[in-house]
């Protein structure tokens, strides 16, 4: 599933945002997950999708639009991955 989500985010996201923001968020989420003995894959999924509302629909209300978009992506991946 994680590979498919990575592909989707890469496709949807501008390279600059991915390179300078999302990749750093993923890196630190995984480090924090490891330090806290949490599920690192789940931490990475959250990091990858944390700004999906902003990426697809713009900054306004991205914390709300992102919930629905992340849910849609995860359901799609669960069914087809």
Residue pairs with C-beta under 8 A, 6 or more apart in sequence:
1 45
1 74
1 77
1 78
1 81
2 41
2 44
2 45
2 48
3 81
4 77
4 80
4 81
5 45
5 48
5 49
5 73
5 74
5 77
6 48
8 73
8 77
9 18
9 22
9 48
9 49
9 52
9 55
10 18
12 52
12 55
12 56
13 22
13 55
14 55
17 51
17 55
21 51
22 47
22 48
22 51
25 47
25 50
25 51
26 44
26 47
26 48
28 47
29 43
29 44
29 46
29 47
30 40
30 43
30 44
30 47
32 38
32 43
33 39
33 40
33 42
33 43
33 44
34 40
45 74
49 66
49 69
49 70
49 73
49 74
50 66
51 62
51 66
52 66
52 69
52 70
52 73
53 61
53 62
53 63
53 64
53 65
53 66
53 67
53 68
53 69
53 70
54 62
54 66
56 65
56 69
57 65
57 69
